[in-house]
Amino acid sequence: MANPNILNVTSIYGNTAYVTPGTTAVNTSWTYNGTTALTGLTPAASSVNKVNSIVVTNSTGTSANATVSIANNATFGSGTAYPVASAIPVPANSSLIVVDKSNGLYVTENQSIGVTSGTASALTFVASFEVIT
């Protein structure tokens, strides 16, 4: 079931996923064309994830660009990616809120979230989400 009915919820579990992309190019199993999948955001069968927030923090002394996308495939990179935020500069030593409760999104089992850092190891992406079954 790709998109379960959440009217009769049996459980809601709070979770946090985080990643600091160490590269801007493909070099690990978690990257695709410089994009790192936020693991844990693709839900298991018969569940849906409600993303409540995605915050990007730049811990370096120079600005770095951040991209967050949702893809129409559970394996990020094997489907089409649709940007939620595209190449937004995150100033040095600051944070950017990409998603919050006022513009949250749902991720079904046939979707995934990917993030890209314009500068290797400069940005940390943290997502707060609920697993709903």
Backbone as CSV, one residue per row, in Angstrom:
resi,resn,N_x,N_y,N_z,CA_x,CA_y,CA_z,C_x,C_y,C_z
1,MET,0.856,-1.166,0.000,0.000,0.000,0.000,0.906,1.235,0.000
2,ALA,0.849,2.023,-1.032,1.750,3.161,-1.192,1.310,4.378,-0.393
3,ASN,0.045,4.532,-0.117,-0.420,5.717,0.594,-1.544,5.315,1.546
4,PRO,-1.205,4.939,2.784,-2.221,4.443,3.704,-3.177,5.540,4.159
5,ASN,-4.386,5.139,4.480,-5.375,6.046,5.038,-4.978,6.337,6.483
6,ILE,-4.775,7.602,6.818,-4.340,7.935,8.174,-5.498,8.400,9.063
7,LEU,-6.718,8.134,8.623,-7.873,8.478,9.433,-7.908,7.642,10.713
8,ASN,-7.631,6.343,10.594,-7.638,5.444,11.746,-6.212,5.066,12.112
9,VAL,-5.482,6.000,12.661,-4.080,5.802,13.010,-3.960,4.821,14.163
10,THR,-3.007,3.887,14.044,-2.744,2.958,15.147,-1.526,3.371,15.954
11,SER,-0.589,4.107,15.323,0.582,4.567,16.071,1.221,5.772,15.380
12,ILE,1.827,6.625,16.197,2.602,7.763,15.715,3.885,7.798,16.541
13,TYR,5.025,7.680,15.873,6.319,7.696,16.548,7.135,8.880,16.059
14,GLY,7.657,9.670,16.993,8.500,10.801,16.649,9.923,10.355,16.359
15,ASN,10.529,10.950,15.338,11.890,10.594,14.933,12.654,11.817,14.458
16,THR,13.973,11.668,14.426,14.849,12.698,13.877,15.885,12.023,12.999
17,ALA,16.100,12.596,11.820,17.152,12.121,10.914,18.097,13.283,10.681
18,TYR,19.371,12.986,10.457,20.345,14.048,10.249,21.477,13.540,9.384
19,VAL,22.072,14.472,8.654,23.193,14.115,7.787,24.030,15.358,7.516
20,THR,25.337,15.164,7.440,26.270,16.200,7.004,26.964,15.656,5.764
21,PRO,26.512,16.056,4.568,27.146,15.531,3.351,28.627,15.879,3.318
22,GLY,29.458,14.858,3.194,30.903,15.047,3.203,31.472,15.352,1.840
23,THR,30.606,15.448,0.853,31.079,15.675,-0.505,30.017,16.410,-1.305
24,THR,30.413,16.979,-2.411,29.453,17.564,-3.341,29.366,16.711,-4.599
25,ALA,30.056,15.584,-4.616,30.040,14.668,-5.760,29.811,13.249,-5.264
26,VAL,29.481,12.365,-6.175,29.215,10.977,-5.805,30.495,10.317,-5.293
27,ASN,30.459,9.813,-4.064,31.602,9.034,-3.580,31.237,8.064,-2.471
28,THR,29.952,8.005,-2.089,29.542,7.019,-1.099,28.231,6.387,-1.537
29,SER,27.837,5.350,-0.862,26.602,4.672,-1.224,25.367,5.515,-0.906
30,TRP,25.511,6.578,-0.125,24.361,7.413,0.226,24.212,8.611,-0.683
31,THR,25.092,8.787,-1.658,24.983,9.964,-2.512,24.556,9.590,-3.916
32,TYR,23.907,10.511,-4.564,23.538,10.357,-5.959,23.680,11.716,-6.606
33,ASN,24.622,11.851,-7.516,24.908,13.131,-8.160,25.078,14.245,-7.136
34,GLY,25.800,13.947,-6.066,26.057,14.946,-5.042,24.940,15.080,-4.030
35,THR,23.901,14.287,-4.160,22.769,14.386,-3.246,22.814,13.243,-2.248
36,THR,22.642,13.576,-0.985,22.629,12.582,0.080,21.197,12.329,0.510
37,ALA,20.810,11.079,0.581,19.455,10.747,1.036,19.386,10.911,2.545
38,LEU,18.322,11.530,3.025,18.085,11.594,4.464,17.485,10.253,4.856
39,THR,18.319,9.338,5.284,17.851,7.993,5.597,16.851,8.045,6.743
40,GLY,15.880,7.200,6.680,14.832,7.164,7.681,13.594,7.914,7.235
41,LEU,13.722,8.779,6.236,12.558,9.536,5.796,11.697,8.777,4.800
42,THR,12.199,7.709,4.209,11.364,6.869,3.357,10.674,5.847,4.253
43,PRO,9.352,5.912,4.357,8.654,5.056,5.315,8.575,3.593,4.886
44,ALA,8.343,2.761,5.872,8.123,1.339,5.627,6.746,1.157,4.989
45,ALA,6.510,-0.040,4.471,5.213,-0.358,3.862,4.096,-0.106,4.865
46,SER,2.968,0.371,4.370,1.756,0.633,5.158,1.932,1.738,6.194
47,SER,2.877,2.646,5.953,3.040,3.795,6.832,3.331,5.034,5.988
48,VAL,3.246,6.178,6.620,3.557,7.446,5.967,4.344,8.284,6.970
49,ASN,5.274,9.080,6.484,6.047,9.962,7.356,5.589,11.396,7.159
50,LYS,5.274,12.051,8.250,4.927,13.467,8.210,6.168,14.244,8.632
51,VAL,6.741,14.987,7.699,7.944,15.776,7.977,7.497,17.099,8.573
52,ASN,7.882,17.331,9.824,7.497,18.547,10.530,8.510,19.667,10.361
53,SER,9.768,19.310,10.214,10.775,20.350,10.032,12.027,19.789,9.367
54,ILE,12.662,20.641,8.580,14.002,20.380,8.061,14.774,21.679,8.270
55,VAL,15.833,21.595,9.066,16.671,22.746,9.378,18.070,22.462,8.848
56,VAL,18.641,23.445,8.185,19.997,23.335,7.644,20.884,24.285,8.431
57,THR,21.989,23.773,8.959,22.918,24.594,9.730,24.277,24.608,9.059
58,ASN,24.817,25.802,8.902,26.157,25.983,8.347,27.101,26.277,9.513
59,SER,28.033,25.380,9.757,28.955,25.535,10.879,30.329,26.031,10.430
60,THR,30.401,26.565,9.225,31.681,27.061,8.721,31.662,28.590,8.676
61,GLY,32.786,29.169,8.316,32.932,30.620,8.256,32.576,31.226,6.917
62,THR,32.089,30.400,5.980,31.700,30.925,4.668,30.321,30.394,4.285
63,SER,29.643,31.124,3.424,28.311,30.735,2.958,28.381,29.438,2.142
64,ALA,27.318,28.633,2.216,27.232,27.393,1.427,25.788,27.227,0.958
65,ASN,25.607,26.699,-0.237,24.271,26.508,-0.808,23.656,25.188,-0.366
66,ALA,22.346,25.231,-0.080,21.606,24.046,0.350,20.457,23.767,-0.612
67,THR,20.277,22.488,-0.941,19.143,22.049,-1.744,18.467,20.882,-1.031
68,VAL,17.145,20.929,-0.959,16.344,19.838,-0.406,15.316,19.477,-1.464
69,SER,15.200,18.183,-1.787,14.269,17.731,-2.822,13.496,16.514,-2.343
70,ILE,12.306,16.340,-2.899,11.526,15.126,-2.692,11.491,14.397,-4.035
71,ALA,11.701,13.099,-3.994,11.742,12.306,-5.225,10.558,11.347,-5.270
72,ASN,10.180,10.986,-6.487,9.034,10.087,-6.678,9.463,8.629,-6.730
73,ASN,10.499,8.279,-5.954,10.963,6.904,-5.857,11.549,6.702,-4.474
74,ALA,11.382,5.528,-3.891,11.886,5.254,-2.551,13.402,5.306,-2.478
75,THR,14.086,5.061,-3.589,15.542,5.161,-3.640,15.870,6.478,-4.314
76,PHE,16.348,7.443,-3.527,16.605,8.766,-4.084,17.620,8.653,-5.211
77,GLY,17.302,9.267,-6.344,18.189,9.222,-7.499,17.683,8.324,-8.600
78,SER,16.787,7.387,-8.260,16.270,6.523,-9.310,14.917,7.013,-9.821
79,GLY,14.460,8.122,-9.292,13.229,8.750,-9.768,13.515,10.193,-10.123
80,THR,12.474,10.986,-10.235,12.616,12.406,-10.521,12.598,13.177,-9.212
81,ALA,13.565,14.069,-9.036,13.641,14.891,-7.829,12.950,16.231,-8.075
82,TYR,12.114,16.629,-7.119,11.399,17.896,-7.189,11.881,18.784,-6.042
83,PRO,12.541,19.901,-6.342,13.118,20.736,-5.283,12.059,21.348,-4.359
84,VAL,12.329,21.272,-3.079,11.567,21.993,-2.071,12.273,23.327,-1.828
85,ALA,13.600,23.283,-1.841,14.456,24.467,-1.749,15.640,24.199,-2.662
86,SER,15.993,25.157,-3.503,17.038,24.908,-4.500,18.176,25.924,-4.402
87,ALA,19.355,25.429,-4.072,20.592,26.226,-4.036,20.420,27.518,-3.249
88,ILE,19.830,27.419,-2.062,19.653,28.590,-1.200,20.928,28.789,-0.374
89,PRO,21.506,29.990,-0.418,22.713,30.235,0.376,22.398,30.258,1.874
90,VAL,23.170,29.492,2.639,23.066,29.506,4.093,24.293,30.271,4.579
91,PRO,24.097,31.458,5.161,25.250,32.265,5.595,26.118,31.531,6.617
92,ALA,27.339,31.989,6.744,28.287,31.405,7.701,27.695,31.389,9.102
93,ASN,27.901,30.274,9.806,27.494,30.122,11.204,26.032,30.505,11.451
94,SER,25.146,30.009,10.596,23.723,30.298,10.756,22.890,29.101,10.306
95,SER,21.580,29.237,10.454,20.666,28.150,10.098,19.575,28.650,9.168
96,LEU,19.014,27.718,8.411,17.921,27.991,7.497,16.827,26.967,7.769
97,ILE,15.599,27.432,7.966,14.461,26.533,8.132,13.838,26.334,6.761
98,VAL,13.923,25.105,6.252,13.377,24.787,4.930,11.931,24.333,5.055
99,VAL,11.654,23.492,6.037,10.305,22.985,6.288,10.011,23.198,7.762
100,ASP,8.789,23.677,8.056,8.330,23.738,9.435,6.867,23.305,9.474
101,LYS,6.257,23.371,10.633,4.882,22.866,10.764,3.893,23.584,9.862
102,SER,4.187,24.820,9.467,3.248,25.549,8.612,3.320,25.113,7.153
103,ASN,4.399,24.433,6.765,4.511,23.941,5.379,5.081,22.524,5.354
104,GLY,4.687,21.700,6.328,5.154,20.318,6.400,4.748,19.523,5.172
105,LEU,5.330,18.346,5.044,4.978,17.493,3.910,4.944,16.043,4.338
106,TYR,4.208,15.269,3.572,4.094,13.832,3.816,4.972,13.089,2.816
107,VAL,5.633,12.035,3.289,6.455,11.182,2.431,5.866,9.781,2.507
108,THR,5.484,9.243,1.347,4.926,7.897,1.297,6.030,6.904,0.958
109,GLU,5.698,5.619,0.995,6.719,4.584,0.801,7.333,4.584,-0.595
110,ASN,6.731,5.292,-1.533,7.309,5.355,-2.878,7.932,6.725,-3.144
111,GLN,8.376,7.401,-2.069,9.040,8.689,-2.176,10.261,8.723,-1.268
112,SER,11.121,9.730,-1.472,12.298,9.906,-0.622,12.686,11.379,-0.605
113,ILE,13.482,11.743,0.383,13.999,13.105,0.516,15.507,13.059,0.327
114,GLY,16.026,13.984,-0.469,17.472,14.085,-0.678,17.935,15.502,-0.423
115,VAL,19.181,15.646,0.005,19.755,16.958,0.293,21.109,17.094,-0.384
116,THR,21.448,18.330,-0.740,22.738,18.607,-1.363,23.380,19.793,-0.672
117,SER,24.645,19.670,-0.380,25.436,20.768,0.170,26.359,21.265,-0.924
118,GLY,26.369,22.576,-1.159,27.242,23.146,-2.184,28.703,23.117,-1.799
119,THR,28.987,22.907,-0.511,30.356,22.834,-0.008,30.467,21.594,0.873
120,ALA,31.428,20.742,0.589,31.591,19.494,1.336,31.739,19.758,2.834
121,SER,30.994,19.015,3.634,31.068,19.027,5.102,30.711,20.363,5.743
122,ALA,30.084,21.271,5.000,29.746,22.585,5.558,28.367,22.619,6.198
123,LEU,27.423,21.862,5.666,26.034,21.944,6.107,25.579,20.661,6.788
124,THR,24.796,20.818,7.830,24.139,19.691,8.475,22.638,19.874,8.310
125,PHE,21.975,18.825,7.828,20.530,18.823,7.613,19.909,17.972,8.713
126,VAL,18.934,18.534,9.435,18.242,17.808,10.497,16.751,17.847,10.198
127,ALA,16.123,16.679,10.187,14.694,16.569,9.919,13.993,15.940,11.104
128,SER,12.900,16.546,11.512,12.033,15.999,12.549,10.774,15.483,11.843
129,PHE,10.390,14.234,12.145,9.250,13.663,11.445,8.518,12.653,12.314
130,GLU,7.300,12.347,11.908,6.472,11.369,12.592,6.200,10.198,11.658
131,VAL,6.395,8.989,12.163,6.049,7.779,11.424,4.629,7.418,11.843
132,ILE,3.722,7.429,10.860,2.307,7.193,11.132,1.882,5.874,10.488
133,THR,1.288,4.995,11.301,0.747,3.725,10.787,-0.682,3.558,11.253
